[in-house]
């Protein structure tokens, strides 16, 4: 993956320093979707994305995928949507059958609380029914959230978490989808298992130093649908994962969440030694085989999410 020197505003530098999910990964899957849209859907995406702003930045059809992450940790004085949709990025499905059922018994939906499934269904309704909601105020915000949340729905640790038994005396009763598990040889500012899976698609393993690290991020606001580094990375992901047709049958968000959850259970947690991550010991060392598998899985998920996102947008804008 090509890298570039970052030149960003003070506002974006702040956002990047606390951002919880990998924006370039979202941009890559948005580019895959963009290239599989019908003409009407593509025009709508280009038009609506240009209505979205962060500070002095205006978005385009691919970097708009980063907006929901970039607003999460801002303050209200910085952006009117600061902190909104924070819990819409995931659904905490546990490793065991008796863990909380957040699909059958979801939380109350609000501008901050809810699950990725609830958020996606509401945003689709806003666009399909041409009726804004108090939570999602317009079509541009609804579309932006769909573009991002479909990506989150395909990241294994956005649909999987390990619930502790017994529950710790303080704090959450689960590991936050790997956010509490330190990866001791992951050379990243946020060296958690969750972050590793956010960035696994661009990982490399140094066998001599026994360390794993990610390629340098792009400046998202410099990326457009015609940026060569984006085109190159899209081609690389698609070459490894040939495109397939997508059908939108039944409760597809639920189906996809359960599918992603299985990957989280089998590939993210399942390939760890349980004694390395069960409470209260929350650290693990990753080997090269784990890193290579995580890269393969996440690249496949980025490709699949991009194609499924295109199918959704083509349905909403036929």
N, C-alpha and C positions, 0 to 999 in steps of 0.2 A: 504494500500500500504506500503510495507516495505521501510525503509529509511536506509541511510548509511552516514558515515562521509565522507565528500568530501576531496579528496586529488588530487589537480590538479596543472598544471603548471601555471606560472605567466601569460602566454599568455591566457590560457583558463579562468583564474580568471578574467582577463580584459573583455573577451567576455561575460562571464556570467553576469557581473555587468551591462551591457547595453543591453542585449539581449531582443528582443521585443516579442518573441513567445516561447511557452513552448516546449523545445526539447524532454523531456521524452514522451510527448504525441505523437510526430512524430515518436519516436522510437517504441512505442507500436503499432501504425498502420502499421509501416514497418514490424514488427514481424508478425502481422496478415497476411500481404501480403506474406511475405517470406514463411509462412507455407501453402500457397495456390498456390505456383508456380509449374509449370511443371519442370522436371529435367533440361532441357536446360536453361530455364529462371533463375533458381536458380544458375546454374553454371556461367552464364553471370553476374548476380548480384554480386556474390562473387568475381569474377575476376575483374570487373570494379570498384567496391567500394574500393578494395585494392590499386587502382591507385590514389586515392584521399588522400590528406594530408592537415593538418593544423599544421604549425610549425613542431614539431617532431612527431606529432600524425599521425598514419595511420588508416583509417576507415575500418569497416567491413560492412556486408550486412544489419545491422539494424541501427547502430549508424550513418551511412552515411546520414540518414534522417535529421540530425541536421546541416549539413554543410552550407546550404544556409542562415540560421539564424546566424551562428557563424562567417561568413565573413562580415556581413552587416555593422558593425560599426568599422571594423579594418582600419588601415592606409595602404597605398600602400607599405610602407616599411615592413609591417608585412606579407602581402600576396598579390600575383599578382591579385587576384580576389576581393580584399578589396572594399567594397561598391557596387559591381556589383549586378544586378538583384533586387535592393532594392524595386522597385515598382511592381515587378512581384508577390508579395506575396498576393495581394488583388485585388478587383475590387470594386470601390466605387459606388454601386447601391443605389440610394436614396430611401427614404420612400414614396415619392410622385411620381405620374406618370409624372409630368413635370420636374423632376430632370434630370441631364445629363444622356444620354444613352451611356454608355461606352462599351456596347456590339455592338450596331449598328454603333457607331462613336468612335472607340478606339483611344488612343493617338499613336503618332509615336513610334514604337518599337525601343529600343536601349539597350545597355548593362545595363542601369539603369532604363529606363522608359518603361512603358507598363502595361499590366494587367496580372492577373494570367491565364486567358484564352489564351491570345496571347503567353505567355511564354510556356505554356503546348503544344500548337499546334506546335510551332517552335521546341521544344525539341523532340516531336514525329517525326517530319519530318527529323531531323538530324539522328535519329536512323533508321527510316524506309527507307530513301533514301540513306543512307550511304554517306552523303555529309555534311561536317562541314560548319558552318556559321561563319561570322566574330564575331558574338555575342556569340554563343555557340561553342567553338573551337573543341570539340571532343565528342565522344560517352559517356565517363565516366561522363563528366559534364552534358550532356543532361539527362542521366539516373538519376543522383543525383538530378537534379532539378525536374524531374517528380515525384520522390519519395516524395520530400518535398511539392511541389506545389499541388499535389492531396490532401494532408492533409489540406493545407491552404484553398483550394476550399471548404472544408466541415466545416470550422469554421464559424458560422453564422455572426460574425462581421468582417470577411474578405471579405464578399460579401454584406455588408449593412452599410450605413452611414446616418446620419441625416444632410441634407443640411439646413443651416439657411436662413430664409427669414424675414427681409432683411439680406444681407451678412454683417458680421462685418467689421468695417473700416480697421482693420489690421488682418493679418493671413489668414488661410484657410477659405473657405466658408462652411465648414462642420466640424463635430466633430471628423473626422478621425476614423470612425468606433468605436466610444466609447472611443478612446484614450484621449479625452479631458474631459470625465465625471469622476469625482472623486467619488469613492465608499467610503463613510465616515467610514464604519465599516469593510472594507476589510483590514486585517492585512498582507499587502504585501509591498515589496519595491516599487512596481509600482501599486499603489492602484487605477487603472482606470477600468472602465467597460470592456474595451477590454481585459485587462490582466485577469480580473476575468473569462471571457469566454475562454481565452487561457488555464486556469488552472482548470476550473469548474469540469472536470472529476475526480479530486482528492481532491475536496473541502470537508470541514467539517464545520458545524455550531455549535457555542457555544451559546446555548440558554440563559445561565446564564449571559454571558457578551455581548450578542447580537452582536457577531463578527463572521466573516467568514474568514477562512484561508486555505491554501493549504498544502499538505504533502511536506516534504523536497524533493528536487530534487536529482536524481542520478548524479553521475559523468558519463557523457555519454561515455567517453573514457574507462571506465571500463566495459561497457556493451557489451555483445556478444549475438548471437542468443540462446546460452545455459545458459545465466545468470538466476538464479532461480527467482530473483525478477521480471524480465521481463516476464518469463513464468507464474508466479503467476498472474501478472496484466493482461496479455493477457487472461488467463483463466477466470478471473473475468469479464472482459468486454464481452467476448464471451458468458458467461453463461447468462448474462443479455440481450444479443442481438443475438439470434440464426442466424447462417449464412444463406444467401439466394443466389440464382444464380444471376449473373450480365450479362446483355447484353449491348453491345456497339453499340447502334443503333443511327443513325443520328448525329447531332451535340451535342454529349454527354457532352462536357465541358460546353457548354452554358446551356444545360438542368440542369446539376448539380448546376451551379452557381445560376440559378433562383430558384431552389429548396432550396438551402442554404440561399439565400436572403429572401425567405419567412419565414424561421425559424428565421432569424435575425429580420425581421419586426414583426413577431407575438410573438416570445418567448423572444428575448433579449430586444427590445425596447417596444414591445406591452404589456408586463407585468409590465412596469414601469408606474408611474403616469406622464403624459406628462409635468405637471408643474414642475416636479423635474429635467428635463434634457433639456428643451428648452432653447436656448440662451436668455439672457446671464447667467442664473443660470445653472452651469454645475457640479452638485453634486447630489448624491442620496444615500439613505440608503437601503441596501438589507435585506429582511427578510428570514426566514428559507424556506418558500415555494418557493421563487424565487431561492435560492441556490440549493434546491433539484431538481427543474425542470431543472436548467442549467446543473447540473451533469448528469441527465438522458439524456438530449438532446445531450450533448457533447460525452458521452460514446457511444451512438448510432451512432453518426457521425464518431467517431474514427473507430468503427467496419465497418461501411459502406465504409469509405474511404479506409480501408485496403483491403477489398474484391474487390473494384473497381480498386485499384492500381494493385492487382494481375491479374485481368482480362486484364488490359492494358499491363502489362509486358508479360503475356502469349501470347497476340496478337503480340507484337513486337518480341518476341523470341519463336516462336512455336516449 
